[in-house]
Amino acid sequence: MTDEPVAARVQPFFDPATFTISHVLFEREGGACAIVDSVLDYDPKSGRTATHSADRLIDFVRAHGLTVQWLLETHAHADHLSAAPYLQKALGGTIAIGSAIRTVQGVFNKVFNLEPGFALDGSQFGHLFEPDEVFHVGALRLRAMHVPGHTPADMAYVVEDEAGTAQLAFVGDTLFMPDVGSARCDFPGGDAHQLYRSVARLLALPPATRLFLCHDYPPEGRAPAWETTVAEQRRANIHLHDGVDEAGFVAMRQARDATLTMPVLILPAIQVNIRAGALPPAEANGVRYLKIPVDVL
């Protein structure tokens, strides 16, 4: 027996098609784990799905003898489809997201005019985290931090020691690498003021806190990266370094967002991800369809 604290271990998986990084958080070989922000491969030209990205996660979990407790989503992604149901069928675990997903479902129910039976209560997910709810992955203690702005339902999952001091965090799309900056806020329900305040909470964590990102869009000449620290972000983030005030950030973010095109996969991704990664129900001919609203976004 030992009283030494359990050290969190993280294995990232980069998906070059969507610039997404999925993470496996685990306590030890043969122990419990959580999978954060998985990817279901989707070809928008053919409408076909595949599981190459998710199979890499399955192979890792099985090779290390891990038991999946949680399949965590930081938010309803607009740039990739979640593979959570596929992973759950193969590995088990509870699919979870923040409780504000109900707000996102309500917004996009109107955009897509979803089927009458679509539930707007988040019940597609196995668990809805309330702000600052504490949960565990084996012996690891985590806190679900509500960080809205990019969407109303964004969560960061913070691994803490038993005293409640942050050690590392999965921050979703709130922040990117320092030379890329911050998440856009122009999707339905997004709010740059909220994002500024959410990031301020993250950057109030101890300077050495490791931050694991959901995406990287590296500038030319830099390889993809997905780990930084609070100190690095406060010193060098091009949008949110120390000294940037809320008004200045909001003005920059709104001007920048006005120049951005929609992500390639936003229309299929949102329809799937507000369903906890499930595809829409099949129609009378046995085929599942994703809607494309015209002149809406």
N, C-alpha and C positions, 0 to 999 in steps of 0.2 A: 504494500500500500504506500501511496505517496500523497502529500498535500501540495505538491507543486501545481501551479495553475496550468490548465490545458491551453496550448498555443493553437490558434486558428491557422489552418493551412488553406491556401487558395490556388486552384488550378484554372487559369483562363483558357478559353478557346475562341480564336478569332475567325469570324466568317467573312471572307473577302468580298462575297457577293453583296452583302448588306452593310459591311463595315461594323458589324455587331460583335461584341465580346460577351460570351456567356461565361459564367463562373461556376465552379464547383467548390463550395466551402465545406471543409471537413475537419474533424478534430484529430484524427489519427488513422493509420491503416486499419481497415476492418471496423471502423467506427461509423458514426452517423454522419450524414451530409445533407446539404441543401444545394439545389441547382437554381441559379439566378439567371433569368432572361434567356431562355432557350430559343432556338431558331428552327422553324420549319421551312425547308427550301421551297420556293415558289417561283415559277417561271411566268411572268405576266404576259408573255406573248402566247403561250399555249394554255395557260390556266392550270398547269400540272404542278402537283406537289411532289416532294421527295424528302427523304429523311437522312441524307448524308451527314448534315451538321449534327443532328440529334444523335445519330448512331455513334459519333465520336464520344459524346458524353456517356452514352450507355457503356461503351467499351471501357472507358476510364473507370466508371463506377464499379463495374464488375471486376476489372483487373486489380483494383485495390480493396475489394471486399467490402465496399461501403453500403450502408443502408440509407436509402433516401427518405428523409422525413418531410422535407418541404420542397415544393416547386414554386419558387418565388418570382413574381412579376413586379418590377419597379413601377410600371404603369401600362396602360393600353397603348402599345407601340404603334407608331404610324409608318415605320420603315422596315418592319419585318413581321412575319407571322410567328406566333408562339407554337412551340412543339410540346407544350405541357401535357396535353392529353395522351399523346403518343408515348412520352416518357413515363407518365403515370401508369399506363398499361404495362410497360416493360419492367418498371422499377418500383412502382408504388409511390407513396408520398401524397401530401395534401397540396393542392393548387391554391395559392393565396395571393392576395393583392390588397391594397388599401380600401377602406370602406367607402371612400369618395368615388369609387368606380360607379356607384349608382348615379352620380351626377353625370359622368361621362356617358353612361348608357342612355340617360334621358336625352342628352344633347344629340347623340348620333341616332337614336331611334327616330327622331324627326328628320334627320338628314337622309337616312336610308329607307324610311317608312317600313320598318321591319314587320315581320309577320305578327298577327294579333296575339299569339301565345308567347311572344318574347318577354321574359321577365325583366323588370327594371329594378330589382331588389338585390342584384349581385349574387343571387343564389346559384348561378352557374359555377361559382368558385367554391372550393371547399372551406375556405376561411377568409374573412374580411378583417384586416387589422385596423384597430382604432389607433389614433395618434398616440405615440409613445408606449404602445403595448409592448410588454416584454415577453419573449418566447425563447425557446432553446433549440439548439441543434446538438443533440447529445449533451455534453457538459458545457457547451458554449452558450453564453448568454447573448441574446440579441435584442435590440430595441427597434421598433418600426417607427421611423420618424416621417411625419407627413411634410412633404416639401413641394407644395403646389406651385404652379407658375407655367411650366411647360404644358402641363395639363392639370385639371383640378385634383387628380388622384395620384400624383407622383409620390412615391415612397422612397426613402433611403433606409437600408437595413444596416444598422450599426452594431458591430460586435464589441461588447464591453467586457471589462473584467468584473469581478464580483462586487467591486466598489462602485460600479457604474461609470468607470472611466473608459472612453472610447479607445479602441485599439485599431480598428479598421472599419470602413464603411463601403457599401455598394450604393453608389449615388445615382444610378440610372442616367437620365439625360439632363440632369440639372447643370452639370459641369462637364466640360471636355478637357483635354490636355491644355495646359496653360497657353500654348501657342495657337489654340483653336478657339477657346473662350467659353461660351455659354450656350444653352439650348434656346431655340426659337420659341416665341410665345404667341404666335399668330394662328394656331389651330383653334377651333371652336372651344371656348372655355379657358384658353390660355390667358395669362396676365403677367406682364413684365414686372409690375410692382410686387406681385406675390413672389415671383422668381427671385427678385433681389433679396427679399426678406428670408426666403427659404435658404438661399445660398449663405446669407449671413449666419444662419443657425449652423450650417455645416462648417463654415470657416471659423466658428467659435469653438469647435472641438479642439483638443490639444494639437499643437503644431505638428507633432510626429505622427498623427493619425494617418494611416494609409488609406487612400481613396481609390477604389476600383471603379472604372468607367464602363458604360454600356456601349459606347461608340468611340471610334476615332476616325477623323477625316484628315489625315496628316498632310501638311504642306509638302510641296515638292522637295525631294531630297531627304525626307525623314521617314523612317520605317514606322509602321503602326505601333502604337503604345497604348497602355490601358491602366497604368498605375502611376499615381502621383501622391503628394502629401498635402495636408492643409497648409503647411508652411510654404511649399512651392506655389500653391494656388494664390495665397495671399501676397506673395512677392511678385509673381510673374503672370498671372492670368490676364490676358489682354483685355478682357471685358470687366473683370471683377477683382482686380488687385486692390490692396489696401489704398484708401484714399479716394476711390470711386464712390460718389454719393448716389442715392436712389434716383434723383431726377436726371442726373447725367447718364446713368445706366439705362433708364427707361427710354430716354430720347434716342440713345444709340441703338437699343434693341429694336424699337419700333421702326426706326429708319432702315435698319438692316433687314428686318423681317419683310418690309415692303418690297425688297428686291429679290426675295427668294421664291423659287418655284416650289410647288408641292412635291413631297417625296414620291418616288416612282410607285411605291407599294401602299400609299396611304389608304386608298379605297378598299382594296382587298384586306389589308392588314387590320384596319379598325373593325371591320365587320366580324372578323374572326376573333380578335383579341378581346372585344367586349363580351364574347361568349366563353372566355377562359380558354381560348385556343381551339374551340370546336368549330367545325364547318357548319354553315346553315343547314337546316333540315332539307332532306331531299324532297323534290316536288313529285307530282303524280307520276311522272315518267321515270322516277328513280334517280334523277340527276340533281346534284347540288349546284346552286347558282349564287354568284356574288354580284350585287347590284353596282351599277355605275351611274350615280346621279349626274345629270347634265346641268352645267351652269349653276352649281350650288357652292362648291368650295372656291 
